[in-house]
């Protein structure tokens, strides 16, 4: 079964508000079996124009599990912290079968 990934590209607009989200989200991610592959990262552009944003990649056992995490009551309770303190997007990706 392919893994599920959440990929986010985020521009922080309120550092204090985002810090509160950053403190609370790891426990929710772990509760759904997720783990960080990239959190912030040290982005080194190789070509093209790269926005000054924060990158996040989370890995889950399946795309369904990633979706369960996102739609969970626990994550939905803290999601307004991220949305109120940043701009950007989050998407779910399906990995290639191994």
Secondary structure, 3 states (H helix, E strand, C coil): CCCEEEEEEEEECCHHHHHHHHHHHHHHHHHCCCEEEEEECCCCCCCCCCCCCEEEEEEECCHHHHHHHHHCHHHHHHHHHHHHHEEEEEEEEECCCC
